[in-house]
Amino acid sequence: MPSIQKLFLKRAREVWQREFPFLKPVDLAEIPQLPKGCRFLCDDYFAERGRAYFIFFDFSLRRIGEFSLGITVSDSVTRCIRDYSLDAPSSHALGMYSVGQFMGVQMRDWAIADVDGQVDALFRSLGQQPVGFAQTRSRHRWYPTSFELPQLEIFDAALADVSATLKEYVFPKLQIEYETHAA
């Protein structure tokens, strides 16, 4: 059975192919290696700016079903810079950025699985009192209205929020005109 990450990335490719056709899925042989399907490339501005923009889903290794977004401004369409930039995000400043840097917050991530609820359920199954992690929610993490929704609905809601974040915070700073690609 495919993992939640693989299923989510498959859905992201489908949705972004319609919504952001300028973001092309790419898999690069780099160290450290990102899992297949996590990275998307916008090379539409490379000829005029000498910059390629990579957007990647950065899935947590410890909290399976949670991810953040990374954004890289590179001077190559075949190499994604994996060093964090000290500069403010812009269309020309080389380096890797977290989506939070574009938003002016420490961190921003998304939960497509109820990791905290799973931990509490584990404690209950062991006859222990749950720690109560499911009751605390980070204000910088997106959660679905309910984890009881069908998985595809959770994926679509998460992707809608990711897309809104890209449109409001990331694309303007990278000077990516996403409206011109919609038709």
C-alpha positions in Angstrom: 0.0 0.0 0.0 1.5 3.4 -0.9 2.5 5.7 1.9 0.5 8.8 2.7 3.4 10.8 1.4 3.4 9.1 -2.0 -0.4 9.4 -2.3 -0.2 13.1 -1.3 2.6 13.8 -3.8 0.6 12.1 -6.6 -2.4 14.3 -5.8 -0.2 17.4 -5.7 1.2 16.6 -9.2 -2.4 16.2 -10.5 -3.6 19.4 -8.9 -0.6 21.6 -9.7 -0.6 20.4 -13.4 -3.9 22.2 -13.7 -3.3 25.1 -11.3 0.4 25.8 -11.8 1.4 24.2 -15.1 4.7 26.2 -14.9 5.8 24.1 -11.9 7.2 21.0 -13.4 8.0 17.9 -11.3 11.7 17.1 -11.3 13.9 14.6 -9.5 17.5 15.6 -9.2 20.4 13.4 -8.2 21.7 15.4 -5.3 23.1 15.0 -1.8 21.1 15.0 0.3 18.5 13.3 -1.9 14.9 14.3 -1.6 12.3 11.5 -2.0 11.0 11.2 -5.6 8.2 13.5 -6.5 8.8 16.1 -3.8 10.4 18.8 -6.0 8.9 21.1 -8.6 10.8 23.5 -10.9 9.9 26.8 -12.4 12.4 27.6 -15.2 10.2 30.1 -17.1 12.4 33.0 -16.0 15.8 31.4 -16.4 16.6 33.0 -19.8 16.0 36.5 -18.6 17.1 36.3 -14.9 19.5 33.4 -14.8 17.5 32.0 -11.9 15.5 28.8 -11.5 13.0 28.4 -8.7 12.5 25.1 -7.0 9.6 24.4 -4.6 9.7 21.2 -2.6 7.6 19.4 -0.1 9.8 18.7 3.0 8.2 15.8 4.8 9.1 15.3 8.4 11.0 12.1 9.1 9.7 12.0 12.7 6.1 13.1 12.2 4.9 11.0 9.3 2.1 12.9 7.6 3.4 16.4 8.2 5.3 18.6 5.9 6.6 22.1 5.2 7.6 23.8 2.0 11.1 24.7 0.9 11.9 27.2 -1.8 15.3 27.4 -3.6 16.5 30.1 -5.8 19.2 28.6 -8.0 21.5 29.7 -10.8 21.0 26.3 -12.5 18.0 24.3 -13.7 19.8 21.1 -12.9 21.1 21.8 -9.5 19.1 22.9 -6.5 21.1 24.9 -3.9 20.7 23.1 -0.5 22.4 25.8 1.6 20.2 28.2 3.5 20.5 31.8 2.4 21.2 34.6 4.9 19.5 37.1 2.6 15.8 37.9 2.6 13.8 35.9 0.0 13.8 37.5 -3.4 13.7 36.6 -7.1 17.6 36.9 -7.3 19.0 36.0 -3.8 20.5 32.5 -4.2 19.9 29.9 -1.6 17.3 27.8 0.1 14.4 29.3 2.2 11.6 27.9 4.3 8.1 29.1 3.4 8.0 30.7 6.8 10.7 33.2 5.7 8.4 34.4 2.9 5.6 34.8 5.4 7.6 36.5 8.1 7.1 33.7 10.7 9.4 31.2 12.3 7.8 28.1 10.8 4.8 27.0 8.7 3.8 23.5 8.1 0.8 21.3 7.2 -0.7 18.2 8.9 -2.4 15.6 6.6 -2.3 12.9 9.3 -3.2 13.2 13.0 0.2 12.5 14.4 -0.7 13.8 17.9 -3.9 11.8 17.9 -2.0 8.7 17.0 0.4 9.2 19.9 -2.5 9.6 22.3 -4.2 6.5 20.9 -0.9 4.5 21.4 -0.9 5.6 25.1 -4.5 4.5 25.5 -3.8 1.1 23.8 -1.1 0.6 26.4 -3.5 1.3 29.2 -1.9 4.6 29.9 -3.5 8.0 30.2 -3.0 9.9 26.9 -0.5 12.8 27.1 -3.1 15.1 25.4 -1.0 16.1 22.4 -4.1 16.0 20.2 -5.6 18.8 22.3 -2.7 21.2 21.5 -2.5 22.6 18.1 0.3 24.7 16.7 -0.9 28.0 15.4 1.7 27.8 12.6 0.5 24.4 11.4 -2.4 23.9 9.0 -4.9 21.2 10.1 -8.0 19.9 8.2 -11.4 20.6 9.7 -11.4 17.0 10.7 -9.0 14.1 10.4 -12.1 11.9 9.9 -12.6 13.3 6.4 -11.7 11.1 3.4 -8.0 11.2 2.7 -8.5 12.8 -0.7 -10.6 15.7 0.9 -7.8 16.3 3.4 -5.2 16.3 0.6 -7.3 18.7 -1.5 -7.8 21.1 1.5 -4.1 21.0 2.3 -3.2 21.7 -1.3 -5.7 24.6 -1.5 -4.0 26.1 1.5 -0.5 25.5 0.1 -1.6 27.1 -3.2 -3.0 30.1 -1.4 0.2 30.5 0.5 2.3 30.3 -2.7 0.1 32.9 -4.4 0.0 35.3 -1.4 3.6 35.1 -0.1 6.0 33.2 -2.4 5.2 34.0 -6.0 5.1 37.8 -5.4 8.6 37.8 -3.8 9.9 35.5 -6.6 8.2 37.7 -9.2 6.4 34.7 -10.6 3.3 35.7 -12.6 1.1 32.7 -12.0 -2.0 34.3 -13.6 -0.4 34.5 -17.0 -0.1 30.7 -17.1 -3.8 30.1 -16.3 -6.0 29.7 -19.3 
